[in-house]
Amino acid sequence: MTFMTESLIFDIVTIISTIVVLTIAFWKWKLSYWDRVGLPTLSPILFFGDTKDVLLGRLTFGEQFQELYKKLKAKGLKHGGVYLGTRPFYLPTDPEIIKHIWQKDFQHFVNHGNYFDEEADPLSGHLFNLEDAKWKNMRVKLTPTFTSRKMKMMFQTLADCTHGLKDIMDEGASSGSPVDIKEILGRFTTDIIGSVAFGLECNSLKDPNTLFRMYGKKIFELSTGRRLHLFLQFILPERVLHAMKFKVTPSDVETFFMKVIRDTVGYREKNNVYRKDFLHMLIQLKNRGTVTDDEKITEDNGKTGEKALTMNELAAQSFVFFAAGFETSSTTVTFALLELALNQDIQQKLREEINTCLAKSNGELTYQAIMEMTYMDKVLQETLRKYPPVPFLTRRCTKDYTIPETSIKLRKGDHVGISVVGIQNDPEYYPDPEKFVPERFNEENKNSRHPFTWMPFGEGPRICIGLRFGMLQSKVGLAALLKNYKITLNSKTKMPIEMEKSSFITSVNGGVWLNVEKLS
């Protein structure tokens, strides 16, 4: 009996040891992929690859890939191979290579390479995730919703939301209490996007605990559980994730937004409601197959035409417009105000431009006045250079590709990572990158730089479709604040700033706290 027990224990130990050895050997083989390709690498660690700090929550994704970018640049390399866990990423540091990937040779890199499942996780089937022909068809359908004419049509909604912003800033100014500007701006942009994307009055500025605000924040929170969830998404093959019915969107977030969208669309269709917003155009696509300038959501005979969007597709596009629109714009304006608080001369110069442009419309925010604020453009472009809201962007190779002027070949399925924050804070392209200098974006200075050294919205055919709306929303927020208030930095803001590790979007740990002085 004793002999049998010892033999069984020996067999179990042998089996476990064999599994461990084989697992380690397999992971080491995975971490030698770029060596086999012939691409320069760094020093990947077993299980973690080159991204131990981000996987353990010590760095953000943006900071981690910026560090990898710097290490490759320090070695004088135009590109290199790195590993997120065991997943290989091709990381170019040369803007000319990036130009090839994002523009010249786009047909090899059509897709972002994000996992999504339109059936099990309907809100994940949005434009940012869609691939190949599905992406192209959806992009064509949605492009008419983001023309200058449509931006002008929706402008009044943006302007109306500034009234609530003024009320809450007046309160801060009269009490003398510092304001958490990111929180306030998050509520401001939630109200804007909620109105434009869903046709609903969110009232987040009046009530910070509204469901829209709560679930909006939850989209981007990276708790320990969500971080593990994301890690699994990167290390497991997509066929396994699909078999598991793996979901990117938290279930409660999906339930809330799907109900809101279905209920709102159903009400508008039943009562033939018209609003000058993004959702109206999506309903037109759903029912008529095209975006038109009229108020109708069905054909003249009351019937629907050739449907361009299903209900789930409509919901996914509304969802990504909301998620991408409120967080990125509030982040951009927050960092702009941080820099303007630190650089009072720039703040005053911008305020003078705002007042000059608004004087032509009797002090009222108008689309034309906002479009004339050219120094505002430079301030926002410099903000987006230093603090791109999405600091790291990806592509996936869709067919074998040889890197220009090399013999290195990327295979179909290989992932590409672009460190946006790395290249935009590279002293080779932006001397003294820590300094805030809007004049970097004068025409002369822009023309002297490689165009692919500023890309907070991406570039090429997959450049962010909502770029103009995002900039318009940011300009409206800044104009409304600076025309009425002087902004200074409060001591509650921890300097030098550190980035929030639990957020994928660039965000300041501890918040940005500002003093507000109302101007006469």
N, C-alpha and C positions, 0 to 999 in steps of 0.2 A: 504494500500500500504506500509506504513511504517512498519507494523507488518510483512508483507511478506518478506520485505527486511531484517529485523532483523533476521527472521527465517532462511532465506537463508544464511546470513553471519554466523549465529550460526552453521548451518549444515556444511558449508565449513570448519569453524574452527575445528569442531568436527572431520570431515573426515581427515583433515591435521594432527591434533593432534594424531589421531589413527594411521595414517601411520607412523608418527615420532616415536611413542611409539613402534609400532611393529618392525620398522626397527632397533631401538636401542636394543630391546629385541633379535632380530635375530642376530645382530652383537655380542652381549654379549654371546649368545649361541655359536656362531662360535668360540669366543675367550675362551671358556671353554672346547674345544675339548680335550686338553691334560690332563686337570683335570679329565675328564671322563675316559680317558685311564689309568690314574694313574701315569703319568709321571711328574717329577718335572718341574715347570715353573718359569718364572721371573714375571714381572709385566706389562702385555700387556695393552696398552691404546686403548680405543674405536676408531675405524676406522684405527688407525695406527699400532696396534699390538705392537711388540717390535722394530719396525723399523722406528720410527718417523723421526729420523735424516737423514736416507738415502732417505726417501720419500720426505722430505723437502729440500733435496740437501745439507745438512750440513755435511754428511759423504759419503764416497764411499761405495759400497756394501761390499768390502773387509774389510774396517774399521768397518762397522756396525756389521758384523758377527764376527769379531775379538773381539769386545767389548762384544758381547753376549757369545762368547767362554770363555773369561776371567771371566765373571760374574759366569758362571756355574763352572768353575775351582775353583774360590775363595770360592765357597760353598762346595768344595770337591766332586762334582758330576761327574760321568763318562758320563753323558748324560742329556739332558733336552729337553723340548718342547718350541719352540719359534714361533712367528708369523710374517710373512712378509705381512703387511696389515692384512687381515683376513686369509691368507693361512697358515696352520700349517706346520712347518718344524721340523723334528726330528734332533737334533743337538748333535752328539756324540763328546766327548772330549777324550775318551780313544782310543788309537791307535789299541788296540786289537779288539774293536768293529768295528772300521773302516775297519780293515783287514777282518772281517767277511762279512761286507757289500760289499766291493769292490772285494773280492777274494773268500773266503771260501764258502760264501752263495750267490754267484753272481747271481744264477738263480732266486733269489727273487728280485734282483735290477739291472736288465739288462738295464733299460732305464734311460736316464738323466732326462726325464720328462719335456723337453722343448716343448712348443707349436710350431707346424709347419703345413703347408698346402701345399702339393706338387702341387696341382692344381692351387690354387689361388695365391700362393707365391712360384714358382718353385725353387728359389735359397735357400729356407729354407729346402729343402729335401736333405740335405747333411748328411754325415756319423755321424757327431756329434749329429744330431737331430734324426736320424732314430731309429726305435724301433723294438724290438723282432726279428722275422725272417728276416725282411727287413734289419735291421742293420747287423745281422749275415752274410747274403748273400753278402751285400755290402763290409763288412770288408774282407771276403774271397777273393772277386774279387780284392780289392785294395791292399791287403797285398804284392803281388809280386812287386808292384811299389815302395816299400820302403825298399827293401833289400840293403845290403851293396854294392852289385854289381851295383845296380841302382844308389846308392848315388855316387859311383865312376864314373859312366857314366856321371852324371850331374855336376861333380865337376868343370870342366873347365868353365862352365857358371858362377859359383860363383867366380872363380878366375878372370875371365875377368872383372867382375863388379868392382873389386877393383881398376882398373885403373882410373875410374871416381871418386872413393872415394879419391884416392891419389891427383888428380888434385885439388879437392875442399879443401882438407886439406892443400895442399901447398899454396893455396891462403890465407888461414887463417894465416898460419905461417909467410908468407912474409909480410902481412899487419899488423900483430900484433893485429888483432881484435879477440875478443873472438868468439867462434863458438857455436851455439845451436846444441849440438851433437845429441839430439833426433831427431831433424828435418833432419839433414844430414843422420843419420842412417836409418830413415824412408824412405828417398829417395833411399838410397843404397839397402835396402831390397825390396823396391817396384820394383826396376830394376831387382833384382834377381828373385823374385817370378813372376813378369810379364813375364820374359823370360822363366822361367821353366814351369809355369802353363799355359801360354797363347802363348808362342812362339813369343812374341813381344818385340821389343826394346822400353822400356818406356821412357828412357832418363830423368828420374826424377832428377838425379844428375846434369844434365846440365840445366834443366828447371823445377824448383820446382812447376810450375803451370800446369803441364801436367794433362790431364783428369784422368789418372790412379791414380796419387797422390791425386788429389782432391776427387775423389769418394772413394778411399781407406780410407782416413781420415774420410770421412762422415759415413762409416760403424760403427765406434766406438764412434762418437760424441753423447753425451747425453744432447741435448738441453732440454729446459723446455717441449716442445712438445713431444720429444722422451721419456722423463721421464714419462710423463702422459700416453703415449702410452704403455710403459713398465708396468706401474702400472695396467692399464686395463688388460693387458695380464696375470697378476698374480691373479687379483681378480675375473675375469669372468670365468665361466665354459668353458671348451674347446668346448663343443657342441654349446654354444652360439657364441664363437669366429669363429668356422667353419661356422655357419649360417650367420654370418656377413661378411664372406670372409675376415677376419682380416688378415693383412699382417705384418710380422715382418720386412721385407726388405723395405726400402724406395723405392717408385716407380721409382724415377730417377736413383737410384743405380741399381735397377733391369734392367731397360731399357738399361743402358750403358753396363753392364756386359753381359747380354743376347745377345746383338748385337755383341759385340766383340767376344764372344765365337762362335756364329753361323757363323759369317763371317770368322773367322780364321779356324774353322773346315771345312767349305765349301771350302775354298781356298786350304787347304791341300789335301782334298779328290779329288778335281777336278784336281789338278796338281801333285798329288802323292808326296807331300813334306815330307821329313823326317828330324826330328831334335831330338837330344838326350835330350828329356825333358819329363816332366810329362804328358803334353798334348798328346804326341805321344802314350803313353801307354793307355791313356783314349780313344783315337780314335781306338786303337786296340781292346779295350774292347767293344766299340760300334759296330765295324764292324766285328770283328772276334770272339768275345766272350771270348778271353783270351789274356794275356800279353805274348809276345814272345821277343826273343833277336834279331830278324831280323828287317829290315827296312820297312817291308810291312804293309800297313794299310788295305788291303783286302786279300782274299785268292788268290791262284795262278791263278784261273780262272777269277779273277776280281770281283767275287761275294762276298757278305758278308756271314759270317757263322751265328751261333746262337748268336743273339745279347745279350750281357750282360748288356748294358747300353742304355737307351734312350737318346735322345739329351738333354732333361731337366735334367736327372740324371747326365750326363756328365758335364753340365753347373754348377750344384750345387756342384759337387766335385771340379771342378776347382775354383769355387768361395770361398769355405771354405779353400782350400789350400792357396789361395792368402790372404784371410782375416786373417787367423790364422798365416800364415807364416811370413808376413811382419811386423805385429805389435808386436807380441810376441818376435821375435828375436831382433828387434830394441830396444825394451824396455829392454831386458836382457843385451845387450851390453852397453846401456846407463847407467844402474845402475852399471855394472861392471866397467866402466870407472870412474864413480863418486867415487866409493870406491877406485879405483887405484890412483885417483888423491889425495885422502885423506890419502892414505897409500903408500908412495913413495917406501918403502922397498919392498912391495909386487909387485909393478909395475916393479921395476928393476929386481926382481927375475924372474918374468914372461917373461920379455924382453930377459933375458939371455937364458931362455929355448927356446924361439922362434928363436933366432939367432943360437943357437946350432943345432936345428932341421933343420932349413932352410939351414944351411951351407952344409948339406949332399946333397942338390939339387941345389947347386950353387945360393942360395938365392931366388930360385923360390918357389912359393906356390904350393905344390903338396899334393895330397890326403894322401900319406904315411907320409909326414912330419907333417901334421895336426894331424894324428892319433897318432903320437908319443908324442904329447904335453900333458903329464899327469898332470903337474901342472896347465895348462890351464883348464883341466877338473875340478880340485878342485876349481879354482877361479870362474868358471861358476856355479858349484854346490852350492857354498856358496852364490853367487849372487842370484840364484834362491831360495835359502832358505830364505834370508832376504826379497826379493822382487819378489814373484811369480807373473808373469804377469796376470794370472787368479787366483785371491786370494780366490775364493769361488766356489766350485763345487757341483753339485746336482745329486741325484738319485731319482727314483720313485719306490716305492714298487709295484711289479707286482703280488705278491700273498702273502697272510697273512704270517706274520713272527714274531716269538717270539724272543726278544733280548736275546742273550746267558746269562745264569746264572741269568735271571730275569723272572718275570711272565708278563712283559709288552709286549703287542702284537701290532705290526704295521699292519694296514689293507691295503688291496690292494688299490692303489691310493695315499697312504700317501707319502709325500715328505721328502727327507733326504737332509740336507745341511752339507757340510764339509768345515770348515774354514781352508783352507790350510795355509793361512798366520798366523792364530792363533796358530796352532800346530807347525809350523816351527819356530815360534818366542817364543815358550814356554820355559822358563828357566829350566823347569824340564828335557828337552831333550837337550837344547842348552844353557849352562851357559853363562851369559852375552850376550844375544842374539843380542844386538845392535852392538857388536863388529864384525868386518869383519875378520874371521879367516879361510882361505882356508884349513888349516890342520884339521879342523873338518871332512874333507872327506878323510883322510888317511884310509887305510883299517882297521886298528885297531880301530879307532874311529867309523867308520861306523858299524863295527861288534858289537860294544858295545851298539848301539842304536836299538830301535825297528825300523824295516824297514819301517813302515808306519808313520814315523815322517818326511819324506821327500817325497813329492809327487806333485811337480809343474806340472807334466804331467798327474796327475791322477795315478791310479794303477789298477792292475787286467786286465781282458780281454778287458776293455774299455780304457786302457792306450792310450795316444795320439799316433796315428799311425805315425805321422810325427816327433816323438821325435828325431830320429837320424838326420833327415834333419835339424831340428831347431838347434840342437847342432852344427852340421857341419857349418851351415851358420854363427852362432855366433862366432865360433872359427876362421873362415876365416876373418871375420870383425875385430876381436880383433888382430889377427896376423898381418894383413895388416897395422893396425894403430900403434901398439906398436913397430914394427920393425923399423919404420921410424920416430916416433914422441915421444917426452916426453910430457905427459899430466899433467897439473896442474889446480886447481880449480880457476875459475874467480869469482870476487866479485859480478857479476850479478846473480850468483846462490844463491837463498835465503836459508840460513841455520838457524836453522834446516829445512830440506825439509818438505814440505807439499804436500799431494797427490791431484791431480786434481780431483775435485768432478764431473766434467762433462764427465768423461771417465770411462767406465767399466773396461778397462785394466789398470793395475797399472801404473800411470804416475805422474811425478813431476809437481806441479803447478809452472808456471813461467819458466819451462824448466831447463835443466842442461847446464850451460855455462862453457866452458873450454878454457884454454889457450893452444896453440899448439906451440911447439918448435921442429923444424926439426932437426933430428940428422944427423951427418955427416957419 
